[in-house]
Amino acid sequence: MLLMDCAEETETKATAPSVVDRYYTRWYRADMKGKPCEDHCILQHSNRLCVVTLADTHPILQNGRTIKSINYQISNCCSRLKNKVSGKSKRGGQFLTDYAPLCRITCTDENEYTIYSCIRGRLLEVNESILETPSLLLEKPSTEGYIAVILPKFEESKSITENLLSREQFESLVSKRTVDQSQPS
C-alpha cells in the first residue's frame, strides 16, 4: 500500500505545473531591436505585474556561455539600481517605454547584450541577486534569475501584449528559425 502511494505521489509531482506555468502567462518579444535570437520573455501575472526574463532562445543562454558582468547603470545619470518605489500606488518608480534598456550583460566571450523592458510601465524592482550570483540568470532564468518587475498602467494592462507574441506564436517562430538555419543558402 505504501509503495502504491509513493508511485501516485511521484506521478502527481511530475505532472503538476510549475508556479510560473500556473500563475503567469508567457509573452515574448522576438529579435529585440532587430538583433536575431535576442528574445525576451515577459511573465504576466493576473494582478498586472510583469516579470522580464530572458527567453530560452536568447544567446546568453546558449552554447554554455558564462556571464562576466551585469550592469544596471544605463547612462551616466540613469541607474536602474537607484529606482525607489513607495506606497500602495508604487510612487517613485522609473517609468519605462517598451524599448527602455534595463541592464547590460557582458559574457566572458566579450559579447554584450542589452536587455530591454519590452513593455511600458513603472519599474518596481530589479533583481539585485543576479549581480552577486550571475549564474542564477543562466540556471533559473524564469524564476530567481529574472531581470526586473514592471507594473503597467491599469488602463494599458490589456493592451501591453499587443506587440508581444503568445507562447504558440513564439514556438512557431522558433521552429521556423530552426528550419531556415538548417537549409543551405
N, C-alpha and C positions, 0 to 999 in steps of 0.2 A: 504494500500500500504506500509506504513512504517513497519507494522508488518511483512509483507512478506519479505522485505529487511533484517530485523533483523534475520529472520529464515535462509535465504540464507547465510548471513554473518556468523552465528553460525556454519552452516554446513561446510562452507569453512574453518573456523578455526579448526574444528575438524578433517578434512581430510588433512590439509596442513602438509607436513613433517617438522620435526624439522630441525634446522640448521645443526646439526650433521648428520642426515639422508640424508639431501640434498647434503652436500658438502664433506662428508667424507665416505670412505669405511672402514667398520669394519673388523678387522682381530683379531684372538685370538691365544693365547698360553695357552694350557690347561695343568693342573697338572705340573706347573712350577717346574723344578728340581725334578720331581718325587713325589711332595707333592700333594696328592689328593685334587681336587677342588680349588687349588690355581691358579686360572685362571686370566690371564691378557688380556686386550683389547688394541689394537693399532688402533687408528683412523688415517687413511692415507688420506691426502688431495691431490688433483691433482697437487699441487705445490711441492710435495715430503715431506712436513712436516709431521711428525708423532707425535701424541699425545698419551702418555702412560697413560692408565687409568686402573681401576680395572673392571674386568668383573662382571656382576650382580651376578654371582655364587660364587664369592670369599668369603671365610669365614668371612672376615671383615664386609661384607655387609649382613650377615645372622644373624638370631637369636637375633636381637635387640642389637648387640654389640655396645659399645661405645669406642671411641679412647682415650687412656690416653696420648700418645705422638707420635710424628712423628720426626724422626731423619735423616737428610741428611748427617750426619757425618759417612762415610763408614768405615774409619780406622783412626788411629792417624794422618796420613798425607794426607788423602783424604776426602775432604768435597765437596759435590755437590753444596753447597751454595756459595763456592768460585769460581764457574765457571763464567768466564767473556768472553763474545764474543764481537767482534767489526768488523765493516766494512761489505761490501757487501758479502764477502765470509765467513763471520762468523768466522774469525780467533780467536784462543784462546780457543775455546770450547773444553771441555774434550772429547776425543774420547772414545766411548763405544763399547764393544763387545756385542753380544746378551745375554750374561749371566752376564753382569755388574750390580751390585746392585745399585739402585738409592736411596733407603731410607729404613729405618726400621720403622715399625708401631707397637706400643705396644697397646693392648686393655686393658680395665680396668680389664678383667679377667686374665691378665698377659700373654696371648698368644702373641707371637711376630711373625711378618710376614715381610719377606724381599721382597721388590718389585724390580723386575729386568727390564732392558731396553727392552729385547726381540728382539731387532734389533741392527744392527751395524750402527753407525753414530756418528755425533757430537752433544753433548748436548748443546742445545741453551738456555734452561731455565728450572728451577724447579719452582714449584708452591709454593711460599712462603706464599700465602694466607691460605693454609691449616695448616700452623704452628700456625697462630693466631686463625683460626676458623676450627678446625678439623672436625666439623660436615658437612662442605661442601663436604668432601670426602664421607660421608655416604648419604647425601641428593641429591647431584648432581655429581655422580662420572664421568659422561661423559662430563660435561661442566666445571663449576667452581671448581669442586673437582678433576681435573686432577692431575697427578703426575709430568710429565715432557714433554718437547717438544724436539724431536730429529730430526736432518736433516741427512738422509742417503747420502752417496756419490752419485753423479749423476750417475756414471756407475753401482752402485749397487741398484739404486732405483727400478728397475723392479724385481730384484731377492730377495729382502729382505723378500718378502711374501712367498717364497718357503717353509719355515719351520713353517708357520703360517696356521691356519685353517680359512676358509671362514666362514661367518655367518651361512650358511646352514650346513656346516660340524660340526661346534661347537654346533648348536642346536641339531643335530643328536646325537652327543656325550653326551650332557647333558640329552637328553631323554633316552638314553641307560643307563646312570648312574642311573637315577631315577628308571628304570625297575629293574636294578641289585640290588639296595638298597631295593626295596620292596619285592624281592623274598628271602625266607629264605635260609640260607646257608646249 
